[in-house]
């Protein structure tokens, strides 16, 4: 497990995008973003 600190605006944007993409929570949004950035399936 890794702790990630986000400022208020970044956290709000993450929450909005997770909801827009139908992701169940922010954790899944962060995991998806890291997988995409790292090019991991």
C-alpha positions as CSV (number, residue, x, y, z in Angstrom):
1,X,0.0,0.0,0.0
2,X,1.2,3.5,-0.8
3,X,-0.2,6.7,0.6
4,X,-0.9,9.5,-1.9
5,X,-1.5,13.1,-0.8
6,X,-3.6,15.3,-3.1
7,X,-4.5,18.9,-2.6
8,X,-8.2,19.9,-2.6
9,X,-8.6,20.8,-6.3
10,X,-6.9,17.6,-7.4
11,X,-9.0,15.5,-5.1
12,X,-12.2,17.1,-6.3
13,X,-11.2,16.6,-10.0
14,X,-10.3,13.0,-9.2
15,X,-13.7,12.4,-7.6
16,X,-15.6,14.1,-10.5
17,X,-13.7,12.0,-13.1
18,X,-14.2,8.8,-11.2
19,X,-17.9,9.4,-11.0
20,X,-18.1,10.4,-14.7
21,X,-16.3,7.2,-15.7
22,X,-18.5,5.0,-13.5
23,X,-15.6,3.9,-11.3
24,X,-16.7,2.7,-7.8
25,X,-14.3,4.9,-5.9
26,X,-11.3,7.2,-6.0
27,X,-8.9,4.3,-5.2
28,X,-10.0,2.6,-8.4
29,X,-9.5,5.8,-10.3
30,X,-6.0,6.2,-9.0
31,X,-5.2,2.6,-9.8
32,X,-6.5,3.0,-13.4
33,X,-4.5,6.2,-13.8
34,X,-1.3,4.6,-12.6
35,X,-1.8,1.6,-14.9
36,X,-2.4,3.8,-17.9
37,X,0.6,6.1,-17.1
38,X,2.9,3.1,-16.5
39,X,1.5,1.2,-19.5
40,X,0.5,-1.8,-17.4
41,X,-2.4,-4.0,-18.3
